[in-house]
Amino acid sequence: MVALLNPPYRRDEGIKLWLVFYTMAMFSFVTVYTAMNLYIQSNAFIDNRISLRGSDTSGPFNYQYFIRATALGLIPSVMFNLNNWLADGLLVSSLFDAALTCPGIQCLLRS
């Protein structure tokens, strides 16, 4: 965040707040994803290692199968997809910005 807010070689440009908020959103999404996944793994492998809901199968994989349709199971999937969407958007937006760095006919003649 320090590099975003105070870059050493800034060319008389202000702080790009959209990039700061974008980075904060991406770190928040990946933090929620990681925390929820670790919580699910802890519950599955430590707390629920014995059979769940009277089924014959037992263990962590059975627990993860039963909770994947609940809010606890959906939150990591949603956060992962949102973070990937933001990362893809950042890559695509930089592609469009690169085309605008050399305006005029001279750029077309160089390539």
Summary of the structure (lengths in Angstrom):
residues: 111
radius of gyration: 22.6
end to end distance: 36.3
largest distance: 73.3
contacts: 235
relative contact order: 0.10
helix: 70%
strand: 0%
